[in-house]
Amino acid sequence: MSTVAVSTRPSPVLADLVPSTLIADVALVTGAAVLVGLLAQISIHIPQTPVPITGQTLGVLLAGSALGWRRASLAMSLYLVAGLAGVPWFAGHASGYPAASFGYLLGFVATGALMGWLASKGADRKVLRTVLAMVAGEVLIYAIAVPWLAVDLHVSLLKALTLGMTPFIAGDIIKAALCGVALPSAWRLVDHTSKR
């Protein structure tokens, strides 16, 4: 009687294609934090909410998926801690404790880890699976950010949803679609290059 071996090894993420050294890992983690900081400067303030529309979540989703959960957790933690310590890379070149939007930053750390874990399960290889993974990441950000916003602003959870989630849904759909194309395309490019 033969048995079929089932591999429990995770699939590689894009960053695993870089030879693993301490210097490479530090560069990847720091580069991802910088990417999120740069995308945070794409910032549009809208009158009905204290939370701006930014490009940060796009960076979190991409970096988390590309780095894997360990490096992504470190990168998003670096982004958070360095910003709190004074690096002006939160939205609008802000730094320090951002009261109302702090829940989003906490959500970035958790979401970076989730995206990396999902990518290690192959969720970044096909468009539909990637889009679904991105939506899961965005839901996790809101699951942390919206209750934080409600507490910070002393409003109901329903009001916090209208202030801290509803205005951003269209942008989130666009970000999920961009990631849904970018990540599988990167893997196709890697596969094509490796066959040469």
Buried (B, 14 or more C-beta within 10 A) or exposed (E): EEEEEEEEEBBBBBBBBEEEEEEEBEEBBBBBBBBBBEBBBBBEEEEEBBBBBBBBBBBBBBBBBBBBBBBBBBBBBBBBEBBBEEBBBBBEEBBEEBEBBBBBBBBBBBBBBBBBBBBBEBBBBBBEBBBBBBBBBBBBBBBBBBBBBBEBBEBEEEBBBBBBBEBBEEBBBEBBBBBBEBBBEBBEEEEEEEEE
